[in-house]
Amino acid sequence: MPSECLFCRIVAGELPASQVYSDDAVVAIRDISPQAPTHILLLSRKHIASVNDIEVEDQAVVGKMAAVAAKLAGQEGIADDGYRLVVNVGRNGGQSVDHLHVHMLGGRRMTWPPG
């Protein structure tokens, strides 16, 4: 775990976060700057810098993140109306923390293109 990684520190419990889910592979927290009524970040417990750094052995955690998002969407009451999953990659892609995470946004109509 890189000691300077914000999300590694949240996953390790070193920094406070509004956690909504946790298991051996994924931690989900509410975003501190929500862009929708529901904005949850799904973090991999393992430090993986971005999608570009996913190895074969990491593929299961990516699928787990999607499955957890679907479960949380149901719990949050946004599954039926729909929600958006976003993975930003690199600076031009909007990634601001170099740790694999998925944004789950819902509770309002999403527009396209996203930005």
Protein Blocks (a to p, Z undefined) as FASTA:
>chain_A
ZZklmklmmmnopagcddfbdcfkbccdddfbdcbfbdcddddfbacfblmlpcfklmmm
mmmmmmmmmmmmmmnopmmnopcddddehjknopabdcddddddehiacdddfZZ
